[in-house]
Amino acid sequence: MFVEGPPKTYVPSWQLKCTDNYVWPVIDLLLAGYQVVRTASALSRSDASYRGAPISHGADVGAGVSLTLLTSVSSGLGFTRVSDCRAAKGPDLAPPPRPRAAPYRQMRYGSGAEPYGDRPSLSTEPPQRTLGPPPTAGAATAPAGAPPAAGAPPAAGAPSPTAPAAPAAPVPPARPVPQQTDWE
């Protein structure tokens, strides 16, 4: 009784206003089952058991049969309408979904595929990087004040080993580079 089927004219599937769940037909089916049991109980009783009752034996059986037919037909019609509604809406019972973000893909650090650089440090302070000249690859430097290796020519612009060394100019401290601390 409370189920609405699809309209007779064409309507796009996401605009259909019809019942697409089986709640009411199942309730009607349960009521029909109850009426079958109640009517069978009334049929098994004798006329003597209805003395002093507000309804006669024949009226009770007639009401039981009528209500069984009514709820059975209502349940069958409800199942048919819901089935027609689901067929009209197609496989998707909802409006078209909104586009979603790509799923998170976990990457291994050190694989060269990190979109945000190296693995974040587990310390509480962000790493401090400094601006300055990059280290030269493969250049082995001797400790300061060490004599050059035997047989090696002196470096260009280097003072001769016999000349006194000039005092070194003070080097300003390196500036820290701000780091992004929220890893999203």
C-alpha positions in Angstrom: 0.0 0.0 0.0 2.9 2.4 0.7 5.1 1.4 -2.2 5.4 3.7 -5.2 6.4 2.2 -8.6 8.2 4.0 -11.4 6.3 6.4 -13.6 4.9 5.4 -17.0 6.9 8.1 -18.9 10.6 8.4 -19.2 12.5 10.0 -16.4 16.4 9.9 -16.0 17.3 7.2 -13.5 18.8 9.6 -10.8 15.5 11.7 -10.8 13.1 8.7 -10.3 10.9 9.1 -7.3 9.9 5.5 -6.5 10.5 3.0 -3.8 13.6 1.0 -4.3 13.8 -1.0 -1.0 11.8 -4.0 0.1 10.8 -2.9 3.6 7.1 -2.4 3.1 6.6 -5.6 1.0 8.4 -7.6 3.6 6.2 -6.1 6.4 3.1 -7.0 4.3 4.4 -10.5 3.9 5.0 -10.9 7.6 1.4 -9.6 8.3 0.1 -12.1 5.8 1.9 -14.9 7.6 0.5 -13.8 10.9 -3.1 -13.8 9.4 -2.6 -17.3 8.1 -1.6 -18.5 11.6 -4.5 -16.6 13.2 -7.0 -17.9 10.7 -5.8 -21.5 11.1 -6.2 -21.0 14.9 -9.7 -19.7 14.4 -10.6 -22.7 12.2 -9.3 -25.2 14.8 -11.6 -23.7 17.6 -15.2 -24.8 18.1 -18.3 -22.6 18.1 -18.6 -23.1 21.8 -15.4 -21.3 22.5 -16.9 -18.1 20.9 -19.7 -17.9 23.5 -19.7 -14.5 25.1 -17.0 -13.2 22.6 -17.7 -9.9 20.7 -17.3 -11.7 17.3 -18.7 -15.0 16.1 -16.7 -18.0 14.8 -17.7 -17.4 11.2 -16.9 -13.7 11.4 -13.5 -14.4 12.8 -12.7 -16.9 10.1 -14.0 -14.6 7.4 -12.0 -11.6 8.7 -8.9 -13.8 8.9 -9.3 -15.0 5.3 -10.0 -11.4 4.0 -7.0 -9.9 5.8 -4.7 -12.8 4.6 -5.8 -12.1 1.0 -5.4 -8.3 1.4 -1.9 -8.5 2.9 -0.7 -11.2 0.4 -1.9 -9.1 -2.6 -0.3 -6.0 -1.1 3.0 -7.8 -0.6 3.0 -9.2 -4.1 2.2 -5.9 -5.6 4.9 -4.2 -3.5 7.6 -6.7 -4.5 6.6 -6.1 -8.2 6.7 -2.3 -7.9 10.1 -2.3 -6.1 11.5 -4.7 -8.7 10.2 -2.4 -11.5 11.7 0.7 -9.8 15.1 -1.0 -9.4 15.1 -2.1 -13.1 14.2 1.5 -14.2 17.0 3.0 -12.1 19.5 0.5 -13.4 22.5 -0.9 -11.6 23.2 2.4 -9.8 20.5 3.4 -7.4 22.1 6.8 -6.5 23.0 9.9 -8.5 26.3 9.9 -10.3 29.2 10.0 -7.8 31.4 13.0 -7.3 35.0 12.5 -8.5 37.3 11.3 -5.7 40.9 11.9 -5.0 43.4 9.3 -6.1 44.1 6.8 -3.3 47.2 7.2 -1.2 50.1 5.1 -2.5 52.7 4.2 0.1 56.2 4.5 -1.2 59.4 3.1 0.2 62.0 5.7 1.1 65.2 5.3 -0.6 63.6 4.0 -3.8 64.1 7.3 -5.6 60.4 7.8 -6.0 59.8 10.1 -3.1 57.7 13.1 -4.2 58.8 15.2 -1.2 62.4 14.3 -0.9 64.1 12.2 1.7 62.4 10.4 4.5 61.5 12.8 7.3 63.5 12.7 10.5 61.9 11.3 13.6 63.4 14.0 15.8 61.2 16.7 17.3 63.1 19.5 15.5 63.1 19.9 11.8 66.4 19.3 10.0 68.6 22.3 9.4 70.1 22.6 6.0 72.6 25.3 5.1 73.2 27.3 2.0 76.7 27.2 0.7 78.8 25.8 -2.1 78.1 22.1 -2.8 80.8 19.7 -1.9 82.9 18.6 -4.9 82.6 15.0 -5.7 85.7 12.8 -5.5 88.0 15.6 -4.3 89.9 14.3 -1.3 91.2 17.2 0.7 94.1 17.0 3.1 93.6 18.4 6.6 94.4 22.1 7.0 98.2 22.7 7.5 99.2 19.3 6.2 102.0 19.3 3.7 101.1 18.1 0.2 101.7 14.5 -0.7 105.3 13.7 -1.8 105.8 14.4 -5.5 102.5 16.2 -5.9 102.7 19.7 -7.5 101.5 22.5 -5.4 97.9 23.6 -6.0 97.4 26.7 -8.1 97.4 29.8 -6.0 98.7 27.9 -3.0 101.6 29.5 -1.1 104.9 27.8 -1.4 105.8 25.5 1.6 108.6 27.9 2.6 106.5 31.1 2.6 104.6 32.1 5.8 100.9 31.5 5.7 98.6 34.5 5.6 95.9 34.8 8.4 92.6 33.3 7.3 89.6 35.7 6.9 86.6 35.0 9.2 83.9 33.0 7.4 80.3 34.1 8.2 78.1 31.3 9.7 75.8 29.5 7.3 72.1 30.5 7.2 69.5 27.8 8.1 67.1 27.0 5.3 63.4 26.9 6.5 61.9 23.4 6.1 58.4 22.3 5.6 57.4 20.4 8.7 53.9 19.2 7.8 54.1 16.0 5.7 50.9 15.7 4.0 
